[in-house]
Amino acid sequence: MSEQDSNMKEVALQDANSDDGSLREETPMPIAASAVMADSPVVTQPGLGRTTTTVTTITQTGGDWSTGLFNVCGESSTCLMGAFVPCCLDFNLAHQYGECVCLPMLPGSTLAMRVGMRERFKIRGSVCEDWVAVCLCYPLAVCQMIREMKRRMKTQIYQVSTALDCS
């Protein structure tokens, strides 16, 4: 046997430490495999681990509508759009609500959004009150819903914890 073959056999039969520090049992490897292992590069490097961050978003829920149905003086642009083109304001509301922009073209969709908004934000009220607001005071109801979305969707984001997972 040549000197190179004996070196390869020696490499294949060397003791190796396991991850926990104890010795592993020797297992003879074929000479060709040991030659491949000796020449192959290290594929993964030990690192510090992964850092994971938890982010919590807080949205205000509960209570009454933040503004009254007739409280239109707070935001002049919303008031003007509600007075002259409430349907455009309704399209904007559908977009902010997370629905298709074309939703207001369906009959009863504004009432459905109002009921859904009341449920989502846990606003006190009833379907009957929502129907009266939407059917009898449509421009005012849409303005109120836009104001509510602006106020309630102002979220507060807090970084809660950072954990380091070592690999």
PAMAR-245493 format. One record per residue: y, z, x of N, C-alpha, C in turn; residue in one letter. Coordinates in steps of 0.1 Angstrom, whole numbers. Last residue first. Example, Ala and Ser with C-alpha at 12.3 -4.5 7.8 and 13.67 -1.06 7.14 Angstrom:
// PAMAR-245493
{n.north = -22&n.up = 71&n.east = 128&ca.north = -11&ca.up = 71&ca.east = 137&c.north = 0&c.up = 79&c.east = 129&res = s}
{n.north = -57&n.up = 78&n.east = 132&ca.north = -45&ca.up = 78&ca.east = 123&c.north = -33&c.up = 78&c.east = 132&res = a}
// end
This chain:
// PAMAR-245493
{n.north = 289&n.up = 174&n.east = -279&ca.north = 276&ca.up = 167&ca.east = -280&c.north = 267&c.up = 171&c.east = -268&res = s}
{n.north = 308&n.up = 196&n.east = -299&ca.north = 303&ca.up = 192&ca.east = -286&c.north = 290&c.up = 185&c.east = -287&res = c}
{n.north = 333&n.up = 194&n.east = -321&ca.north = 319&ca.up = 193&ca.east = -320&c.north = 315&c.up = 188&c.east = -307&res = d}
{n.north = 360&n.up = 212&n.east = -330&ca.north = 355&ca.up = 204&ca.east = -319&c.north = 340&c.up = 205&c.east = -319&res = l}
{n.north = 383&n.up = 211&n.east = -357&ca.north = 371&ca.up = 216&ca.east = -351&c.north = 366&c.up = 206&c.east = -340&res = a}
{n.north = 411&n.up = 221&n.east = -374&ca.north = 406&ca.up = 211&ca.east = -364&c.north = 394&c.up = 218&c.east = -357&res = t}
{n.north = 425&n.up = 224&n.east = -407&ca.north = 417&ca.up = 228&ca.east = -395&c.north = 413&c.up = 217&c.east = -386&res = s}
{n.north = 447&n.up = 214&n.east = -422&ca.north = 441&ca.up = 227&ca.east = -425&c.north = 434&c.up = 232&c.east = -412&res = v}
{n.north = 477&n.up = 200&n.east = -426&ca.north = 466&ca.up = 199&ca.east = -417&c.north = 459&c.up = 213&c.east = -418&res = q}
{n.north = 489&n.up = 190&n.east = -458&ca.north = 488&ca.up = 201&ca.east = -448&c.north = 476&c.up = 198&c.east = -439&res = y}
{n.north = 512&n.up = 174&n.east = -478&ca.north = 500&ca.up = 172&ca.east = -470&c.north = 500&c.up = 183&c.east = -459&res = i}
{n.north = 522&n.up = 172&n.east = -510&ca.north = 524&ca.up = 179&ca.east = -498&c.north = 511&c.up = 178&c.east = -490&res = q}
{n.north = 535&n.up = 144&n.east = -529&ca.north = 524&ca.up = 153&ca.east = -524&c.north = 529&c.up = 160&c.east = -512&res = t}
{n.north = 549&n.up = 134&n.east = -556&ca.north = 554&ca.up = 139&ca.east = -543&c.north = 544&c.up = 149&c.east = -538&res = k}
{n.north = 539&n.up = 130&n.east = -581&ca.north = 532&ca.up = 123&ca.east = -570&c.north = 538&c.up = 126&c.east = -556&res = m}
{n.north = 557&n.up = 143&n.east = -598&ca.north = 543&ca.up = 149&ca.east = -596&c.north = 536&c.up = 143&c.east = -584&res = r}
{n.north = 580&n.up = 128&n.east = -597&ca.north = 580&ca.up = 142&ca.east = -594&c.north = 567&c.up = 147&c.east = -590&res = r}
{n.north = 572&n.up = 102&n.east = -604&ca.north = 579&ca.up = 104&ca.east = -592&c.north = 579&c.up = 119&c.east = -588&res = k}
{n.north = 560&n.up = 107&n.east = -629&ca.north = 552&ca.up = 102&ca.east = -618&c.north = 559&c.up = 104&c.east = -605&res = m}
{n.north = 582&n.up = 115&n.east = -644&ca.north = 571&ca.up = 125&ca.east = -641&c.north = 562&c.up = 120&c.east = -630&res = e}
{n.north = 597&n.up = 92&n.east = -645&ca.north = 603&ca.up = 104&ca.east = -638&c.north = 591&c.up = 114&c.east = -635&res = r}
{n.north = 579&n.up = 76&n.east = -660&ca.north = 583&ca.up = 72&ca.east = -646&c.north = 588&c.up = 84&c.east = -638&res = i}
{n.north = 579&n.up = 91&n.east = -684&ca.north = 567&ca.up = 89&ca.east = -676&c.north = 569&c.up = 85&c.east = -662&res = m}
{n.north = 605&n.up = 87&n.east = -692&ca.north = 600&ca.up = 101&ca.east = -690&c.north = 588&c.up = 100&c.east = -681&res = q}
{n.north = 606&n.up = 59&n.east = -696&ca.north = 615&ca.up = 66&ca.east = -686&c.north = 610&c.up = 80&c.east = -682&res = c}
{n.north = 587&n.up = 58&n.east = -717&ca.north = 584&ca.up = 51&ca.east = -704&c.north = 593&c.up = 57&c.east = -693&res = v}
{n.north = 601&n.up = 72&n.east = -737&ca.north = 588&ca.up = 76&ca.east = -732&c.north = 585&c.up = 71&c.east = -719&res = a}
{n.north = 624&n.up = 56&n.east = -741&ca.north = 626&ca.up = 70&ca.east = -736&c.north = 612&c.up = 75&c.east = -730&res = l}
{n.north = 612&n.up = 32&n.east = -751&ca.north = 620&ca.up = 32&ca.east = -738&c.north = 622&c.up = 46&c.east = -732&res = p}
{n.north = 598&n.up = 43&n.east = -775&ca.north = 592&ca.up = 36&ca.east = -764&c.north = 600&c.up = 37&c.east = -751&res = y}
{n.north = 598&n.up = 61&n.east = -797&ca.north = 608&ca.up = 62&ca.east = -787&c.north = 603&c.up = 56&c.east = -774&res = c}
{n.north = 576&n.up = 56&n.east = -814&ca.north = 590&ca.up = 58&ca.east = -820&c.north = 601&c.up = 58&c.east = -809&res = l}
{n.north = 554&n.up = 54&n.east = -797&ca.north = 556&ca.up = 44&ca.east = -808&c.north = 571&c.up = 45&c.east = -814&res = c}
{n.north = 556&n.up = 74&n.east = -777&ca.north = 554&ca.up = 60&ca.east = -773&c.north = 558&c.up = 51&c.east = -785&res = v}
{n.north = 559&n.up = 98&n.east = -793&ca.north = 569&ca.up = 95&ca.east = -782&c.north = 568&c.up = 80&c.east = -779&res = a}
{n.north = 538&n.up = 97&n.east = -811&ca.north = 551&ca.up = 97&ca.east = -816&c.north = 561&c.up = 93&c.east = -805&res = v}
{n.north = 516&n.up = 98&n.east = -792&ca.north = 518&ca.up = 86&ca.east = -801&c.north = 532&c.up = 85&c.east = -806&res = w}
{n.north = 520&n.up = 123&n.east = -781&ca.north = 521&ca.up = 112&ca.east = -773&c.north = 523&c.up = 99&c.east = -781&res = d}
{n.north = 515&n.up = 139&n.east = -803&ca.north = 529&ca.up = 140&ca.east = -797&c.north = 531&c.up = 127&c.east = -788&res = e}
{n.north = 488&n.up = 133&n.east = -806&ca.north = 498&ca.up = 130&ca.east = -817&c.north = 512&c.up = 130&c.east = -812&res = c}
{n.north = 476&n.up = 143&n.east = -784&ca.north = 476&ca.up = 128&ca.east = -785&c.north = 487&c.up = 124&c.east = -796&res = v}
{n.north = 497&n.up = 169&n.east = -770&ca.north = 486&ca.up = 164&ca.east = -778&c.north = 487&c.up = 149&c.east = -779&res = s}
{n.north = 503&n.up = 193&n.east = -744&ca.north = 507&ca.up = 184&ca.east = -754&c.north = 495&c.up = 179&c.east = -762&res = g}
{n.north = 508&n.up = 201&n.east = -709&ca.north = 506&ca.up = 205&ca.east = -723&c.north = 510&c.up = 194&c.east = -733&res = r}
{n.north = 493&n.up = 184&n.east = -682&ca.north = 505&ca.up = 187&ca.east = -690&c.north = 502&c.up = 190&c.east = -704&res = i}
{n.north = 475&n.up = 178&n.east = -661&ca.north = 473&ca.up = 190&ca.east = -669&c.north = 486&c.up = 194&c.east = -676&res = k}
{n.north = 476&n.up = 154&n.east = -649&ca.north = 485&ca.up = 164&ca.east = -643&c.north = 484&c.up = 177&c.east = -651&res = f}
{n.north = 456&n.up = 140&n.east = -664&ca.north = 456&ca.up = 140&ca.east = -649&c.north = 464&c.up = 152&c.east = -643&res = r}
{n.north = 465&n.up = 142&n.east = -690&ca.north = 452&ca.up = 148&ca.east = -686&c.north = 452&c.up = 150&c.east = -671&res = e}
{n.north = 489&n.up = 128&n.east = -689&ca.north = 489&ca.up = 142&ca.east = -694&c.north = 476&c.up = 149&c.east = -690&res = r}
{n.north = 480&n.up = 104&n.east = -681&ca.north = 489&ca.up = 111&ca.east = -672&c.north = 489&c.up = 126&c.east = -676&res = m}
{n.north = 465&n.up = 97&n.east = -704&ca.north = 458&ca.up = 98&ca.east = -691&c.north = 467&c.up = 106&c.east = -681&res = g}
{n.north = 486&n.up = 95&n.east = -723&ca.north = 475&ca.up = 105&ca.east = -725&c.north = 468&c.up = 107&c.east = -712&res = v}
{n.north = 500&n.up = 74&n.east = -711&ca.north = 506&ca.up = 87&ca.east = -713&c.north = 496&c.up = 98&c.east = -715&res = r}
{n.north = 481&n.up = 53&n.east = -711&ca.north = 486&ca.up = 58&ca.east = -698&c.north = 492&c.up = 72&c.east = -700&res = m}
{n.north = 478&n.up = 50&n.east = -739&ca.north = 466&ca.up = 54&ca.east = -730&c.north = 471&c.up = 60&c.east = -717&res = a}
{n.north = 504&n.up = 41&n.east = -745&ca.north = 499&ca.up = 54&ca.east = -751&c.north = 487&c.up = 59&c.east = -742&res = l}
{n.north = 503&n.up = 17&n.east = -731&ca.north = 513&ca.up = 27&ca.east = -727&c.north = 509&c.up = 41&c.east = -733&res = t}
{n.north = 483&n.up = 3&n.east = -745&ca.north = 480&ca.up = 7&ca.east = -731&c.north = 490&c.up = 18&c.east = -726&res = s}
{n.north = 485&n.up = -7&n.east = -770&ca.north = 481&ca.up = 7&ca.east = -769&c.north = 480&c.up = 12&c.east = -755&res = g}
{n.north = 477&n.up = -40&n.east = -762&ca.north = 482&ca.up = -31&ca.east = -772&c.north = 477&c.up = -17&c.east = -769&res = p}
{n.north = 485&n.up = -52&n.east = -729&ca.north = 475&ca.up = -48&ca.east = -739&c.north = 480&c.up = -38&c.east = -749&res = l}
{n.north = 505&n.up = -53&n.east = -711&ca.north = 504&ca.up = -64&ca.east = -720&c.north = 494&c.up = -61&c.east = -731&res = m}
{n.north = 502&n.up = -32&n.east = -693&ca.north = 511&ca.up = -30&ca.east = -704&c.north = 511&c.up = -42&c.east = -714&res = p}
{n.north = 485&n.up = -44&n.east = -672&ca.north = 480&ca.up = -35&ca.east = -683&c.north = 489&c.up = -33&c.east = -695&res = l}
{n.north = 493&n.up = -58&n.east = -651&ca.north = 493&ca.up = -65&ca.east = -664&c.north = 488&c.up = -56&c.east = -675&res = c}
{n.north = 488&n.up = -43&n.east = -629&ca.north = 502&ca.up = -45&ca.east = -633&c.north = 503&c.up = -51&c.east = -647&res = v}
{n.north = 462&n.up = -20&n.east = -631&ca.north = 466&ca.up = -34&ca.east = -630&c.north = 480&c.up = -35&c.east = -636&res = c}
{n.north = 469&n.up = 14&n.east = -620&ca.north = 463&ca.up = 4&ca.east = -628&c.north = 468&c.up = -10&c.east = -625&res = e}
{n.north = 483&n.up = 34&n.east = -608&ca.north = 471&ca.up = 29&ca.east = -601&c.north = 463&c.up = 19&c.east = -609&res = g}
{n.north = 508&n.up = 42&n.east = -615&ca.north = 496&ca.up = 50&ca.east = -621&c.north = 483&c.up = 45&c.east = -614&res = y}
{n.north = 524&n.up = 23&n.east = -604&ca.north = 524&ca.up = 36&ca.east = -599&c.north = 512&c.up = 44&c.east = -603&res = q}
{n.north = 517&n.up = 1&n.east = -622&ca.north = 514&ca.up = 0&ca.east = -608&c.north = 514&c.up = 14&c.east = -601&res = h}
{n.north = 526&n.up = 12&n.east = -646&ca.north = 512&ca.up = 9&ca.east = -645&c.north = 508&c.up = 8&c.east = -630&res = a}
{n.north = 554&n.up = 13&n.east = -640&ca.north = 546&ca.up = 25&ca.east = -643&c.north = 531&c.up = 23&c.east = -641&res = l}
{n.north = 560&n.up = -14&n.east = -638&ca.north = 561&ca.up = -5&ca.east = -627&c.north = 553&c.up = 8&c.east = -628&res = n}
{n.north = 556&n.up = -21&n.east = -665&ca.north = 548&ca.up = -27&ca.east = -655&c.north = 548&c.up = -19&c.east = -642&res = f}
{n.north = 576&n.up = -5&n.east = -677&ca.north = 562&ca.up = -2&ca.east = -680&c.north = 553&c.up = -9&c.east = -670&res = d}
{n.north = 598&n.up = -18&n.east = -667&ca.north = 596&ca.up = -4&ca.east = -663&c.north = 582&c.up = 0&c.east = -666&res = l}
{n.north = 596&n.up = -41&n.east = -682&ca.north = 595&ca.up = -42&ca.east = -667&c.north = 592&c.up = -28&c.east = -661&res = c}
{n.north = 600&n.up = -31&n.east = -707&ca.north = 587&ca.up = -37&ca.east = -704&c.north = 585&c.up = -38&c.east = -689&res = c}
{n.north = 627&n.up = -23&n.east = -708&ca.north = 616&ca.up = -12&ca.east = -707&c.north = 602&c.up = -18&c.east = -704&res = p}
{n.north = 654&n.up = -33&n.east = -700&ca.north = 641&ca.up = -40&ca.east = -698&c.north = 630&c.up = -30&c.east = -697&res = v}
{n.north = 675&n.up = -16&n.east = -709&ca.north = 676&ca.up = -30&ca.east = -711&c.north = 662&c.up = -38&c.east = -709&res = f}
{n.north = 667&n.up = 11&n.east = -707&ca.north = 675&ca.up = 7&ca.east = -718&c.north = 675&c.up = -8&c.east = -720&res = a}
{n.north = 652&n.up = 13&n.east = -684&ca.north = 646&ca.up = 17&ca.east = -697&c.north = 654&c.up = 12&c.east = -709&res = g}
{n.north = 671&n.up = 5&n.east = -665&ca.north = 659&ca.up = -3&ca.east = -668&c.north = 652&c.up = 0&c.east = -681&res = m}
{n.north = 688&n.up = 27&n.east = -668&ca.north = 693&ca.up = 14&ca.east = -671&c.north = 681&c.up = 4&c.east = -674&res = l}
{n.north = 672&n.up = 49&n.east = -660&ca.north = 678&ca.up = 48&ca.east = -673&c.north = 682&c.up = 34&c.east = -677&res = c}
{n.north = 665&n.up = 42&n.east = -634&ca.north = 655&ca.up = 43&ca.east = -644&c.north = 660&c.up = 42&c.east = -658&res = t}
{n.north = 691&n.up = 44&n.east = -623&ca.north = 684&ca.up = 31&ca.east = -623&c.north = 672&c.up = 31&c.east = -633&res = s}
{n.north = 699&n.up = 71&n.east = -628&ca.north = 706&ca.up = 60&ca.east = -635&c.north = 698&c.up = 47&c.east = -634&res = s}
{n.north = 683&n.up = 100&n.east = -635&ca.north = 682&ca.up = 88&ca.east = -626&c.north = 688&c.up = 76&c.east = -633&res = e}
{n.north = 694&n.up = 118&n.east = -654&ca.north = 690&ca.up = 122&ca.east = -641&c.north = 689&c.up = 110&c.east = -631&res = g}
{n.north = 698&n.up = 111&n.east = -681&ca.north = 709&ca.up = 110&ca.east = -672&c.north = 705&c.up = 113&c.east = -657&res = c}
{n.north = 678&n.up = 115&n.east = -699&ca.north = 678&ca.up = 103&ca.east = -692&c.north = 689&c.up = 101&c.east = -682&res = v}
{n.north = 661&n.up = 134&n.east = -717&ca.north = 668&ca.up = 137&ca.east = -704&c.north = 669&c.up = 125&c.east = -696&res = n}
{n.north = 646&n.up = 131&n.east = -739&ca.north = 659&ca.up = 126&ca.east = -740&c.north = 668&c.up = 129&c.east = -727&res = f}
{n.north = 622&n.up = 143&n.east = -731&ca.north = 622&ca.up = 129&ca.east = -735&c.north = 636&c.up = 123&c.east = -735&res = l}
{n.north = 626&n.up = 164&n.east = -701&ca.north = 625&ca.up = 161&ca.east = -716&c.north = 626&c.up = 146&c.east = -719&res = g}
{n.north = 606&n.up = 168&n.east = -672&ca.north = 619&ca.up = 165&ca.east = -679&c.north = 616&c.up = 162&c.east = -693&res = t}
{n.north = 581&n.up = 176&n.east = -668&ca.north = 591&ca.up = 182&ca.east = -659&c.north = 605&c.up = 178&c.east = -664&res = s}
{n.north = 561&n.up = 187&n.east = -694&ca.north = 567&ca.up = 176&ca.east = -688&c.north = 579&c.up = 181&c.east = -680&res = w}
{n.north = 545&n.up = 219&n.east = -686&ca.north = 551&ca.up = 210&ca.east = -695&c.north = 555&c.up = 197&c.east = -687&res = d}
{n.north = 515&n.up = 229&n.east = -667&ca.north = 528&ca.up = 231&ca.east = -673&c.north = 532&c.up = 220&c.east = -683&res = g}
{n.north = 498&n.up = 211&n.east = -641&ca.north = 500&ca.up = 221&ca.east = -651&c.north = 514&c.up = 222&c.east = -656&res = g}
{n.north = 502&n.up = 203&n.east = -606&ca.north = 496&ca.up = 201&ca.east = -619&c.north = 499&c.up = 213&c.east = -628&res = t}
{n.north = 511&n.up = 187&n.east = -576&ca.north = 515&ca.up = 197&ca.east = -587&c.north = 508&c.up = 193&c.east = -600&res = q}
{n.north = 488&n.up = 183&n.east = -550&ca.north = 496&ca.up = 177&ca.east = -561&c.north = 499&c.up = 187&c.east = -572&res = t}
{n.north = 481&n.up = 183&n.east = -517&ca.north = 483&ca.up = 191&ca.east = -528&c.north = 492&c.up = 184&c.east = -538&res = i}
{n.north = 456&n.up = 174&n.east = -495&ca.north = 467&ca.up = 169&ca.east = -502&c.north = 469&c.up = 178&c.east = -515&res = t}
{n.north = 444&n.up = 182&n.east = -463&ca.north = 444&ca.up = 186&ca.east = -477&c.north = 457&c.up = 181&c.east = -483&res = t}
{n.north = 423&n.up = 172&n.east = -437&ca.north = 437&ca.up = 171&ca.east = -443&c.north = 436&c.up = 174&c.east = -458&res = v}
{n.north = 407&n.up = 181&n.east = -408&ca.north = 406&ca.up = 182&ca.east = -423&c.north = 420&c.up = 181&c.east = -428&res = t}
{n.north = 394&n.up = 164&n.east = -381&ca.north = 406&ca.up = 171&ca.east = -387&c.north = 404&c.up = 170&c.east = -402&res = t}
{n.north = 373&n.up = 166&n.east = -352&ca.north = 375&ca.up = 163&ca.east = -367&c.north = 386&c.up = 171&c.east = -372&res = t}
{n.north = 365&n.up = 152&n.east = -322&ca.north = 374&ca.up = 161&ca.east = -329&c.north = 375&c.up = 157&c.east = -343&res = t}
{n.north = 335&n.up = 152&n.east = -304&ca.north = 343&ca.up = 146&ca.east = -314&c.north = 352&c.up = 156&c.east = -320&res = r}
{n.north = 331&n.up = 157&n.east = -268&ca.north = 327&ca.up = 158&ca.east = -282&c.north = 336&c.up = 150&c.east = -291&res = g}
{n.north = 333&n.up = 153&n.east = -242&ca.north = 338&ca.up = 166&ca.east = -247&c.north = 334&c.up = 168&c.east = -262&res = l}
{n.north = 304&n.up = 137&n.east = -229&ca.north = 318&ca.up = 138&ca.east = -232&c.north = 321&c.up = 152&c.east = -238&res = g}
{n.north = 282&n.up = 119&n.east = -208&ca.north = 285&ca.up = 131&ca.east = -216&c.north = 300&c.up = 132&c.east = -218&res = p}
{n.north = 277&n.up = 84&n.east = -214&ca.north = 283&ca.up = 95&ca.east = -205&c.north = 285&c.up = 107&c.east = -214&res = q}
{n.north = 252&n.up = 60&n.east = -216&ca.north = 261&ca.up = 69&ca.east = -222&c.north = 265&c.up = 80&c.east = -212&res = t}
{n.north = 239&n.up = 44&n.east = -196&ca.north = 245&ca.up = 38&ca.east = -207&c.north = 255&c.up = 47&c.east = -214&res = v}
{n.north = 235&n.up = 40&n.east = -162&ca.north = 236&ca.up = 50&ca.east = -172&c.north = 244&c.up = 44&c.east = -184&res = v}
{n.north = 216&n.up = 10&n.east = -151&ca.north = 228&ca.up = 19&ca.east = -151&c.north = 227&c.up = 29&c.east = -163&res = p}
{n.north = 184&n.up = 6&n.east = -135&ca.north = 193&ca.up = 5&ca.east = -147&c.north = 204&c.up = 15&c.east = -147&res = s}
{n.north = 168&n.up = 11&n.east = -113&ca.north = 179&ca.up = 1&ca.east = -111&c.north = 188&c.up = 0&c.east = -124&res = d}
{n.north = 149&n.up = 29&n.east = -121&ca.north = 157&ca.up = 32&ca.east = -110&c.north = 169&c.up = 23&c.east = -108&res = a}
{n.north = 137&n.up = 15&n.east = -143&ca.north = 145&ca.up = 27&ca.east = -145&c.north = 154&c.up = 31&c.east = -134&res = m}
{n.north = 124&n.up = -5&n.east = -129&ca.north = 134&ca.up = -9&ca.east = -139&c.north = 143&c.up = 3&c.east = -141&res = v}
{n.north = 106&n.up = 10&n.east = -114&ca.north = 115&ca.up = 2&ca.east = -107&c.north = 127&c.up = -3&c.east = -116&res = a}
{n.north = 90&n.up = 21&n.east = -134&ca.north = 99&ca.up = 30&ca.east = -126&c.north = 109&c.up = 22&c.east = -118&res = s}
{n.north = 78&n.up = -1&n.east = -144&ca.north = 87&ca.up = 6&ca.east = -153&c.north = 96&c.up = 15&c.east = -144&res = a}
{n.north = 61&n.up = -8&n.east = -123&ca.north = 71&ca.up = -18&ca.east = -127&c.north = 82&c.up = -11&c.east = -136&res = a}
{n.north = 44&n.up = 14&n.east = -121&ca.north = 53&ca.up = 11&ca.east = -110&c.north = 64&c.up = 2&c.east = -115&res = i}
{n.north = 40&n.up = 35&n.east = -149&ca.north = 37&ca.up = 23&ca.east = -142&c.north = 48&c.up = 20&c.east = -131&res = p}
{n.north = 41&n.up = 70&n.east = -145&ca.north = 47&ca.up = 58&ca.east = -151&c.north = 42&c.up = 46&c.east = -143&res = m}
{n.north = 27&n.up = 101&n.east = -152&ca.north = 28&ca.up = 90&ca.east = -143&c.north = 33&c.up = 78&c.east = -151&res = p}
{n.north = 46&n.up = 129&n.east = -160&ca.north = 37&ca.up = 118&ca.east = -166&c.north = 38&c.up = 106&c.east = -157&res = t}
{n.north = 49&n.up = 163&n.east = -157&ca.north = 49&ca.up = 150&ca.east = -151&c.north = 41&c.up = 141&c.east = -159&res = e}
{n.north = 67&n.up = 183&n.east = -180&ca.north = 55&ca.up = 180&ca.east = -174&c.north = 55&c.up = 165&c.east = -169&res = e}
{n.north = 99&n.up = 196&n.east = -173&ca.north = 90&ca.up = 189&ca.east = -181&c.north = 78&c.up = 186&c.east = -173&res = r}
{n.north = 114&n.up = 228&n.east = -169&ca.north = 108&ca.up = 217&ca.east = -163&c.north = 99&c.up = 210&c.east = -173&res = l}
{n.north = 144&n.up = 238&n.east = -186&ca.north = 130&ca.up = 240&ca.east = -183&c.north = 125&c.up = 227&c.east = -177&res = s}
{n.north = 170&n.up = 231&n.east = -194&ca.north = 169&ca.up = 237&ca.east = -180&c.north = 154&c.up = 239&c.east = -177&res = g}
{n.north = 175&n.up = 217&n.east = -217&ca.north = 176&ca.up = 232&ca.east = -217&c.north = 173&c.up = 239&c.east = -204&res = d}
{n.north = 170&n.up = 191&n.east = -210&ca.north = 184&ca.up = 195&ca.east = -213&c.north = 185&c.up = 210&c.east = -213&res = d}
{n.north = 147&n.up = 191&n.east = -182&ca.north = 151&ca.up = 188&ca.east = -195&c.north = 165&c.up = 194&c.east = -198&res = s}
{n.north = 143&n.up = 177&n.east = -149&ca.north = 147&ca.up = 189&ca.east = -157&c.north = 151&c.up = 184&c.east = -171&res = n}
{n.north = 115&n.up = 162&n.east = -136&ca.north = 128&ca.up = 160&ca.east = -142&c.north = 131&c.up = 172&c.east = -150&res = a}
{n.north = 96&n.up = 154&n.east = -107&ca.north = 98&ca.up = 163&ca.east = -118&c.north = 112&c.up = 161&c.east = -123&res = d}
{n.north = 84&n.up = 121&n.east = -99&ca.north = 93&ca.up = 132&ca.east = -97&c.north = 94&c.up = 141&c.east = -109&res = q}
{n.north = 69&n.up = 97&n.east = -102&ca.north = 62&ca.up = 110&ca.east = -104&c.north = 71&c.up = 122&c.east = -102&res = l}
{n.north = 86&n.up = 76&n.east = -97&ca.north = 80&ca.up = 77&ca.east = -110&c.north = 74&c.up = 90&c.east = -113&res = a}
{n.north = 92&n.up = 80&n.east = -70&ca.north = 103&ca.up = 81&ca.east = -80&c.north = 97&c.up = 83&c.east = -94&res = v}
{n.north = 66&n.up = 74&n.east = -59&ca.north = 72&ca.up = 87&ca.east = -58&c.north = 83&c.up = 90&c.east = -68&res = e}
{n.north = 64&n.up = 47&n.east = -65&ca.north = 54&ca.up = 57&ca.east = -71&c.north = 60&c.up = 71&c.east = -71&res = k}
{n.north = 84&n.up = 37&n.east = -49&ca.north = 85&ca.up = 36&ca.east = -63&c.north = 76&c.up = 45&c.east = -70&res = m}
{n.north = 73&n.up = 44&n.east = -23&ca.north = 86&ca.up = 50&ca.east = -28&c.north = 88&c.up = 49&c.east = -43&res = n}
{n.north = 50&n.up = 28&n.east = -23&ca.north = 49&ca.up = 43&ca.east = -23&c.north = 62&c.up = 49&c.east = -27&res = s}
{n.north = 62&n.up = 2&n.east = -23&ca.north = 54&ca.up = 7&ca.east = -34&c.north = 52&c.up = 22&c.east = -35&res = d}
{n.north = 75&n.up = 3&n.east = 2&ca.north = 83&ca.up = 2&ca.east = -10&c.north = 75&c.up = 6&c.east = -22&res = q}
{n.north = 53&n.up = 4&n.east = 20&ca.north = 62&ca.up = 16&ca.east = 19&c.north = 71&c.up = 15&c.east = 7&res = e}
{n.north = 22&n.up = -8&n.east = 5&ca.north = 34&ca.up = -9&ca.east = 13&c.north = 43&c.up = 3&c.east = 12&res = s}
{n.north = -12&n.up = 0&n.east = 8&ca.north = 0&ca.up = 0&ca.east = 0&c.north = 12&c.up = 0&c.east = 9&res = m}
// end
